[in-house]
Amino acid sequence: MAGQLYTIPFSHYCELARWSLQEAKVSFVEYPYLPGVHTFFGPMQRLRAKKEGSSTGKGQGTPLYVAADGKILDDSWESLEVLGPVPEEMKKVLNYEIGPQVRAIVYADLLKPEKDAAFAAMGAACPVSWWQRWLWQLSGFRHKVSSLMREQMVGDEEKQAKTLQDFEAAIQKVEAELAKPDGCFQGAPETLTPPALALAALFAPAVCPPEYSGKFAPDITPETFSEPQQQRIQGWRQRPIGRFTLEVYRLHRMRCVP
């Protein structure tokens, strides 16, 4: 019997959970929610309340996996652990630096008022229920959601500039590990290891691999973004971390999609 995976379709943390479970051949049905909609209408907090000692206290956050027997995987990393561990130091870099920084940089561009049409189209193209699409097309609701997302995840121009600086520092940490023959990424990209999967999923929005989400969510291409962001994407694609991410996706992402 299939489990249930609750997601925001284009979230890279949800992609980490989705890909991990697919790679582990865990059967599930995905229940996608659009940003903001998940806060008011998702069942995640109610389902989490059933888990004693829930490890993250994420409330309505996604991803959340609920197995047929009621077992809960509370976040992306618990889903990835079905495949195996990531060394703690690299996990910290990916979870607290790369992941949030990629999200902030992408949303800093995508949530600009002049990009509202692209943001609206991205949500409308997601495989969600009709009533979510209806709610999403209400500009007042969508603008409120995007405003809250910018406030919580992006910040003002000073914070955005600091995020780009910190992102470069985090990239250098990861690239130093990628360069080690005996580092935590050894064997990859030819072999899909848990550290390789985690890095690829969380860095993916910075380089827009065509296989992103296993084609569950709508394609996010460089052309989705402004010209300055497109130039950043092209630059990151040329970096060791970007080439690694694109190659992991090319070699491994689609082969595990049911």
Disulfide bonds with the S-S distance in Angstrom:
none
